[in-house]
Amino acid sequence: MGWRIIHLPVRGDTTGQIFNVSSLVVPACAPVANHDQDSMFPEFDKLIELAKLQVERERVRLEREQAKVARHSQKRRHGAERRAAHAANHRLPSNSKWRTWRGFVLDMQRLERLVDAQAKVTKQALAMLGPDSARTITRVMVGYGLDPDDWPPSTWNPDEERVYRPQTPL
């Protein structure tokens, strides 16, 4: 391709000038044997095939992305189930004797018998004799469905059917 210089007329008035430019450089037509224009896509079938390939590539990409999301959500769901089972096991009382109603009642009644005859049987007194605090005793009582004021342990029936249900903090 060649370049052509067009000189602009210079006059005293500004009608023949483009601002302060005296010449323009424009591309000139290159000499070619055939001046007919060639189509951008000489074979229309190839254009259609290209579009089909692009659509297929996008479809495969979306399928992969959906499979990845499905695997991720399955892992999250499985992880949530495992965490829930794990949390259910860890919400049991830490004292292994207290993980059943019968064990809790019998242990508390044993501690009650160890309190002096002159002393009043309180949660604090039992907590001093055992490994757990009065607050833990209250929390386990509530977990087994007892009222915290339902005291002393000698009034509880160890043969009742009770299941520990931990209370969620508000």
C-alpha positions in Angstrom: 0.0 0.0 0.0 1.3 3.4 -0.9 0.8 6.8 0.6 -0.3 9.9 -1.2 0.3 13.5 -0.1 -2.4 16.0 -0.8 -1.3 19.6 -0.7 -3.9 22.0 0.5 -4.2 25.5 -1.0 -2.7 28.2 1.0 -4.6 31.5 0.9 -4.8 34.5 3.0 -8.3 33.5 4.2 -9.0 30.3 6.1 -11.4 28.8 3.7 -8.9 26.5 2.0 -7.1 25.5 5.2 -7.9 22.9 7.8 -6.7 24.7 10.9 -3.0 25.2 10.4 -2.4 22.1 8.2 -0.9 22.6 4.8 -0.9 18.9 3.6 -2.7 15.7 4.3 -1.2 12.2 4.0 -3.7 9.6 3.1 -3.4 5.9 2.1 -3.4 5.4 -1.6 -4.8 2.4 -3.4 -2.3 -0.3 -4.0 -2.2 -1.6 -7.5 -3.7 -5.1 -7.7 -4.6 -7.2 -10.6 -8.2 -7.8 -9.5 -10.1 -4.9 -7.9 -13.1 -7.1 -7.0 -13.7 -7.5 -3.3 -13.3 -10.9 -1.8 -15.9 -11.9 0.8 -14.6 -12.2 4.3 -15.8 -15.8 4.6 -15.6 -17.3 1.1 -17.1 -20.5 2.3 -20.3 -19.9 4.3 -20.3 -23.5 5.5 -17.0 -23.0 7.4 -18.6 -20.0 9.2 -21.5 -22.1 10.3 -19.2 -24.9 11.4 -17.1 -22.3 13.4 -20.3 -21.1 15.2 -21.3 -24.7 16.0 -17.9 -25.4 17.5 -18.1 -22.3 19.6 -21.5 -23.3 20.9 -20.3 -26.8 21.7 -17.3 -25.5 23.5 -19.5 -23.2 25.6 -21.9 -26.1 26.4 -19.0 -28.3 27.5 -17.6 -25.5 29.7 -21.0 -25.0 31.3 -21.4 -28.8 31.9 -18.0 -28.9 33.7 -18.9 -25.9 35.8 -22.3 -27.4 36.8 -20.5 -30.7 37.7 -18.0 -28.8 39.8 -20.8 -27.0 41.6 -22.6 -30.3 42.2 -19.5 -31.9 43.6 -18.9 -28.9 45.9 -22.5 -28.9 47.2 -22.4 -32.7 47.8 -19.1 -32.3 49.8 -20.7 -29.4 51.8 -23.9 -31.5 52.4 -21.8 -34.5 53.4 -19.6 -32.4 55.6 -22.6 -30.8 57.3 -24.0 -34.3 58.0 -20.7 -35.4 59.5 -20.4 -32.2 61.6 -24.0 -32.6 62.9 -23.3 -36.3 63.9 -20.0 -35.2 65.5 -21.7 -32.3 67.3 -24.5 -34.6 68.6 -21.8 -36.9 70.1 -19.9 -34.0 71.6 -23.0 -32.5 73.1 -23.3 -35.3 75.6 -22.1 -34.5 79.1 -18.3 -34.8 79.4 -18.7 -36.9 82.5 -19.1 -40.4 81.0 -21.3 -41.6 83.9 -23.8 -38.9 83.1 -24.3 -39.8 79.4 -27.4 -41.9 80.4 -30.2 -40.9 82.7 -29.7 -43.9 85.0 -25.9 -43.1 85.3 -26.6 -39.5 86.1 -29.2 -40.2 88.7 -27.1 -43.0 90.4 -24.0 -40.8 90.5 -25.8 -37.8 91.9 -27.5 -40.0 94.6 -24.1 -41.5 95.4 -22.7 -38.0 95.9 -25.8 -37.0 98.0 -25.1 -39.9 100.3 -21.5 -38.6 100.8 -22.7 -35.2 102.1 -22.6 -34.8 105.9 -25.8 -35.6 107.7 -25.8 -32.1 109.2 -25.1 -30.3 105.9 -27.8 -29.2 103.5 -27.7 -31.1 100.2 -27.1 -28.4 97.6 -25.7 -28.4 94.1 -22.6 -26.6 95.4 -22.1 -29.3 98.1 -22.3 -32.1 95.5 -20.0 -30.1 93.2 -17.4 -30.0 95.9 -17.5 -33.8 96.1 -17.5 -34.6 92.4 -15.6 -33.4 89.3 -18.3 -31.1 87.9 -19.5 -27.7 88.9 -22.9 -26.7 90.2 -23.6 -25.0 86.8 -22.7 -28.2 84.9 -25.1 -30.2 87.2 -27.9 -27.7 86.4 -27.1 -27.8 82.7 -27.3 -31.7 82.7 -30.5 -31.6 84.7 -32.1 -29.3 82.1 -30.8 -31.5 79.3 -32.6 -34.5 80.9 -35.8 -32.4 81.2 -35.6 -31.7 84.9 -36.5 -28.4 86.5 -33.3 -26.9 88.1 -35.3 -26.5 91.3 -36.3 -30.2 91.3 -33.9 -31.1 94.2 -32.5 -33.3 95.9 -31.4 -36.2 93.6 -33.0 -38.8 96.0 -36.4 -37.8 94.6 -35.4 -38.8 91.1 -36.3 -42.2 89.6 -33.3 -43.8 87.9 -35.6 -46.3 86.0 -37.4 -43.6 84.1 -36.9 -43.4 80.3 -35.2 -40.0 79.7 -32.9 -38.9 76.8 -30.4 -36.2 77.1 -31.3 -33.2 74.8 -28.8 -30.4 75.1 -30.2 -27.0 75.4 -29.0 -24.5 72.7 -27.8 -21.2 74.2 -29.8 -18.1 73.1 
